[in-house]
Amino acid sequence: MNETHDPKIKSWVASANAPDCDFPLQNLPFGVFRRKNDEGGGIGVAIGDQVFDVGAWVRDQGKSSAEFKLLTEKRLNRFLAAGPQIWSAARMALFNLLREDSPQREQVARYLDATANVEMEMPIDIGDYTDFYASVFHATNVGSMFRPDNPLLPNYKWVPIGYHGRASSVVASGAAVKRPSGQRKPPTADMPTFGPCAQLDYELEVGAVIGPGNALGETVPLRDAEKHIFGLCLLNDWSARDIQAWEYQPLGPFLAKNFVTTISPWLVTLEALEPYRRSAYKRPEGDPQPLPYLSDENDQQRGAFDVSLDAYLSTRKMRDEKIAPISLSHGSLRDMYWTFGQMLAHHASNGCNLQPGDLIGSGTVSGQSKHSRGCLLELSWRGTEPISLPSGETRKFLEDGDEVIFRGYAEREGQARIGFGECRGIVVG
Amino acid sequence: MNETHDPKIKSWVASANAPDCDFPLQNLPFGVFRRKNDEGGGIGVAIGDQVFDVGAWVRDQGKSSAEFKLLTEKRLNRFLAAGPQIWSAARMALFNLLREDSPQREQVARYLDATANVEMEMPIDIGDYTDFYASVFHATNVGSMFRPDNPLLPNYKWVPIGYHGRASSVVASGAAVKRPSGQRKPPTADMPTFGPCAQLDYELEVGAVIGPGNALGETVPLRDAEKHIFGLCLLNDWSARDIQAWEYQPLGPFLAKNFVTTISPWLVTLEALEPYRRSAYKRPEGDPQPLPYLSDENDQQRGAFDVSLDAYLSTRKMRDEKIAPISLSHGSLRDMYWTFGQMLAHHASNGCNLQPGDLIGSGTVSGQSKHSRGCLLELSWRGTEPISLPSGETRKFLEDGDEVIFRGYAEREGQARIGFGECRGIVVG
């Protein structure tokens, strides 16, 4: 914790000081933007309702220090490779430029654009994307639908289960989500048919973006794992449940997941999230202790970020009738059985090389309560319990025109509240 | 078929005309090399025991035509993006430069280096790597070990089963293969332990490298699928069977596979393979016909390449005693249940975007006979039938110091014989 976490320090950007603002001075998330009028863009930092064009500022000021020069790139990958000291130095410098009493206020003000005037792009070129399955509540719920006799497999409490996802189809918030086609075979049918997915779902997840990483054949001990995580974003792991049920054995989900994955475009740094740490999920009595390579008292103490997550739904009819989006899922990243540190240490435990800009998904964030279930599969219990919407409609799964909006934030007594912005996608047929 | 397939035309590079040469004039595979004396490198083409430094030749000659200028890049990705017409034009031009009666012989000769003087690098930057499971013999064998009551799952004959692999750990032939550690739990044990893999295996596969690909949300109809495949290589999908058995449910193999994948460095073009096409694997009576999006008479007629594949083993003792590597697996790509065209069309059927340089693995190539089983898991029947080696040793799985060498070639009466070179890796502890 350092001065950048001090909630008493305000910004000269007035909108950043509003109580519900996602991007106060204490947040400073990194992203990549493009001006809607096509007048350039690059790496930026969100402050209030403004984007600070850091790349242009660094170029124009002729800054050549390590923490700045990497911010003139088109994507954040090289900055991510530089590691926590550089990230922290850049954050401190940006904090000082944007604080109320900054002597550079007038200079910097020329590099601000209203968020409304920019479009956000992918902040990183993703080398590899891995999705985990770290909520024991989600795993148990889903398992009990697909394998009623055997809901939670014997490896779950030992192995942070994960699988490789598709990097090419990860898109930034706002991109349309085209309903995929694929093979589906209801249990009662004799043979599968090919056609549009009838059980389209969202999955409320958090993504972690990798910093320096490790060379092939080397490992990352758990105590160092967080040094390799730059920050977090929201992640919607759109899923075609009917395709998934038919294809997933024995090698896991494939076309049911890789048609699109949406992330929120602002990467909230681990340093910004520092004040919102809580002890990790406490394993119930009787659960095994993790093996030594996944055990670290400090990781468990520090490990979980108390990030509140919401998945909102807005149907076409709701928009027509000016009904506000409704929260379907409300959970916390703190409920995960495995921390990101454990996931990362596990991922590299066989020598698999993680690289700057790799993306790691948490898996669907579900908690114990019904409202905390992080996908429609769980909420509608595989379609058997349709959800009633304020528009008079019901939903088992997503219909064309439905927009799914994720929001996330962290708050704590005596601290600023910081948010993730939004992760949006609208389903098109 | 065109003049480049004419077996009667010889090269002025004498070694290319030897009867067992992998790289005659009719092959012309593309790769990326680096001179061992550090004097540069780039995109090259193999001819006999020589590498033609195409990149340097294009630069020095000031060639600016589309088929040439992309060959001055560091990797083949942009050339792959250009599509079959450009590939074919480049092949024809190279053929004419290297044929016996080429007027440019003396000019070109200055750009040749002995293969022995170069090291091969990764020919492509791989965006995404997908591994299929296209041998019904392999799937049935493995299934009967892991699920004796249910060896071949009901989806197998409908769905070209595939899953995402790890792109970052794909390496070029020759890189050491470090034995991974991970969680293993024998069925008789109460709990898993973490330690070095005790059941390290190879998988004899063929890789297909993607050319232009498709935009997100678009599909690739089967009739067009082969236009998106630049060429093939050998692929060793190293596997940790003990880790795999414990981790793979429900989301598929992860750390059991992603510690390293080795490919042969020369990409043999589909055009070079044209003479060795045979009708695809004939589904036994009673098997379902593929769904329409996977059905194309032309694909089935043209679809399979009759590429012979061998996996050789050389143990440390065998090398010490000057015993030649022994062929453990000998199969043919023709035995696959699904063609690469079907795999690609399936992969894109949900709108998943394939990109230039993506890698698609066939899955282990196993046939009906015992010798054609493409991995030790099958050959030693999960370790229950150890394999006797000419050195007096036995093997259930790979031991430290073991080198696995893949070779592949295509031959046909009245045609040249073309080969893939080697895909090598030595296991280190």
Chai-1 contact restraints between the chains, C-beta under 6 A:
chainA,res_idxA,chainB,res_idxB,connection_type,confidence,min_distance_angstrom,max_distance_angstrom,comment,restraint_id
A,G127,B,S168,contact,1.0,0.0,6.0,A-B,restraint_1
A,D128,B,R166,contact,1.0,0.0,6.0,A-B,restraint_2
A,D128,B,A167,contact,1.0,0.0,6.0,A-B,restraint_3
A,D128,B,S168,contact,1.0,0.0,6.0,A-B,restraint_4
A,L153,B,Q249,contact,1.0,0.0,6.0,A-B,restraint_5
A,N155,B,W246,contact,1.0,0.0,6.0,A-B,restraint_6
A,W158,B,P192,contact,1.0,0.0,6.0,A-B,restraint_7
A,V159,B,Q183,contact,1.0,0.0,6.0,A-B,restraint_8
A,V159,B,E247,contact,1.0,0.0,6.0,A-B,restraint_9
A,I161,B,L251,contact,1.0,0.0,6.0,A-B,restraint_10
A,G162,B,F254,contact,1.0,0.0,6.0,A-B,restraint_11
A,Y163,B,L251,contact,1.0,0.0,6.0,A-B,restraint_12
A,Y163,B,G252,contact,1.0,0.0,6.0,A-B,restraint_13
A,Y163,B,F254,contact,1.0,0.0,6.0,A-B,restraint_14
A,H164,B,H164,contact,1.0,0.0,6.0,A-B,restraint_15
A,H164,B,R166,contact,1.0,0.0,6.0,A-B,restraint_16
A,R166,B,D128,contact,1.0,0.0,6.0,A-B,restraint_17
A,R166,B,H164,contact,1.0,0.0,6.0,A-B,restraint_18
A,A167,B,D128,contact,1.0,0.0,6.0,A-B,restraint_19
A,S168,B,G127,contact,1.0,0.0,6.0,A-B,restraint_20
A,S168,B,D128,contact,1.0,0.0,6.0,A-B,restraint_21
A,S168,B,N353,contact,1.0,0.0,6.0,A-B,restraint_22
A,S168,B,Q355,contact,1.0,0.0,6.0,A-B,restraint_23
A,S169,B,L216,contact,1.0,0.0,6.0,A-B,restraint_24
A,S169,B,C352,contact,1.0,0.0,6.0,A-B,restraint_25
A,S169,B,N353,contact,1.0,0.0,6.0,A-B,restraint_26
A,K178,B,G217,contact,1.0,0.0,6.0,A-B,restraint_27
A,K178,B,G351,contact,1.0,0.0,6.0,A-B,restraint_28
A,P180,B,N350,contact,1.0,0.0,6.0,A-B,restraint_29
A,P180,B,G351,contact,1.0,0.0,6.0,A-B,restraint_30
A,G182,B,N350,contact,1.0,0.0,6.0,A-B,restraint_31
A,Q183,B,V159,contact,1.0,0.0,6.0,A-B,restraint_32
A,P192,B,W158,contact,1.0,0.0,6.0,A-B,restraint_33
A,F194,B,L291,contact,1.0,0.0,6.0,A-B,restraint_34
A,F194,B,Y293,contact,1.0,0.0,6.0,A-B,restraint_35
A,L216,B,S169,contact,1.0,0.0,6.0,A-B,restraint_36
A,G217,B,K178,contact,1.0,0.0,6.0,A-B,restraint_37
A,W246,B,N155,contact,1.0,0.0,6.0,A-B,restraint_38
A,E247,B,V159,contact,1.0,0.0,6.0,A-B,restraint_39
A,Q249,B,L153,contact,1.0,0.0,6.0,A-B,restraint_40
A,L251,B,I161,contact,1.0,0.0,6.0,A-B,restraint_41
A,L251,B,Y163,contact,1.0,0.0,6.0,A-B,restraint_42
A,L251,B,G252,contact,1.0,0.0,6.0,A-B,restraint_43
A,G252,B,Y163,contact,1.0,0.0,6.0,A-B,restraint_44
A,G252,B,L251,contact,1.0,0.0,6.0,A-B,restraint_45
A,G252,B,G252,contact,1.0,0.0,6.0,A-B,restraint_46
A,F254,B,G162,contact,1.0,0.0,6.0,A-B,restraint_47
A,F254,B,Y163,contact,1.0,0.0,6.0,A-B,restraint_48
A,L255,B,N350,contact,1.0,0.0,6.0,A-B,restraint_49
A,N258,B,C352,contact,1.0,0.0,6.0,A-B,restraint_50
A,F259,B,N350,contact,1.0,0.0,6.0,A-B,restraint_51
A,F259,B,G351,contact,1.0,0.0,6.0,A-B,restraint_52
A,F259,B,C352,contact,1.0,0.0,6.0,A-B,restraint_53
A,L291,B,F194,contact,1.0,0.0,6.0,A-B,restraint_54
A,Y293,B,F194,contact,1.0,0.0,6.0,A-B,restraint_55
A,N350,B,P180,contact,1.0,0.0,6.0,A-B,restraint_56
A,N350,B,G182,contact,1.0,0.0,6.0,A-B,restraint_57
A,N350,B,L255,contact,1.0,0.0,6.0,A-B,restraint_58
A,N350,B,F259,contact,1.0,0.0,6.0,A-B,restraint_59
A,G351,B,K178,contact,1.0,0.0,6.0,A-B,restraint_60
A,G351,B,P180,contact,1.0,0.0,6.0,A-B,restraint_61
A,G351,B,F259,contact,1.0,0.0,6.0,A-B,restraint_62
A,C352,B,S169,contact,1.0,0.0,6.0,A-B,restraint_63
A,C352,B,N258,contact,1.0,0.0,6.0,A-B,restraint_64
A,C352,B,F259,contact,1.0,0.0,6.0,A-B,restraint_65
A,N353,B,S168,contact,1.0,0.0,6.0,A-B,restraint_66
A,N353,B,S169,contact,1.0,0.0,6.0,A-B,restraint_67
A,Q355,B,S168,contact,1.0,0.0,6.0,A-B,restraint_68
